[in-house]
Amino acid sequence: MQQPLSDSFLGLVKIMDELREKCPWDKKQTIQTLRPLTIEESYELADAITDEDWQGIKEELGDVLLHILFYSKIGTEQGQFTLQDVIEGISKKLIHRHPHIYGDVVVADEEDVKRNWEQLKLKEGKGKKSVLEGVPKALPAVVKATRIQEKAKQVGFEWDNKEDVWKKVEEEIAELHEAIAEQDHPHIEEEFGDVLFSLVNYARFLNIDAEGVLEKTNLKFINRFQKMEAMAALQGKNLAGMTLTEMDALWNEVKKQKSTT
């Protein structure tokens, strides 16, 4: 019989306490040494989600939970906060940020919810003067672009329709071509960045996760490229010794295999 959730959670907290007290490695860790490991665990969870690997998701969530307990333990030791402070803090935040559930605010849809969320965050202060200050600096660029655009949208800075957004994409591409013609490299970099930013914006209007679909394309390319390498090896060849025309023929063969499966 499975033990109550509270017992399981408190059991894990006890294990964390014991490891911090008795394990030489755990005793040495600081918030600085844990940071890169936490980032790695977050990406491992993201990989499991991308693969829809439910067993992997379960395991990686456990690793992330362990890190939360680890930081909370160190925070307690440093006299900064306790695990209870963390739990009570997020509970209060969720109640405050959902006045349509715990208050008398009426919302029409999820867009209203997101808009209220951002406005409440801005009112909460913490010294922030801009809604964009809440975007973490360490986010990957594509994710950061998406979050910037989403936050700007919540205060009304948004295109009316996807057709206007696509016009902006075409405008940015035209400006990139002009910069290329001028052979002005810093300007080319700037305009290329604008093209990427506008494409991320267009992805939002298509309800596409730009980061997610780019990662799927990365994985698709890796899969096809490795199949090319295998096909070349069967022919006693190495890609490095083949012409682009020969490699392109292999690439097309790999794509054809995909379309017939």
Secondary structure, DSSP 8 states (H G I E B T S, - for coil): ----HHHHHHHHHHHHHHHHHH-HHHHH--HHHHHHHHHHHHHHHHHHHHTT-HHHHHHHHHHHHHHHHHHHHHHHHTTS--HHHHHHHHHHHHHHH-HHHHSS---SSHHHHHHHHHHHHHHH-TT--SGGGGS-TTS-HHHHHHHHHHHHHHTT---SSHHHHHHHHHHHHHHHHHHHHHT-HHHHHHHHHHHHHHHHHHHHHTT--HHHHHHHHHHHHHHHHHHHHHHHHHTT--GGGS-HHHHHHHHHHHHHHHHT-
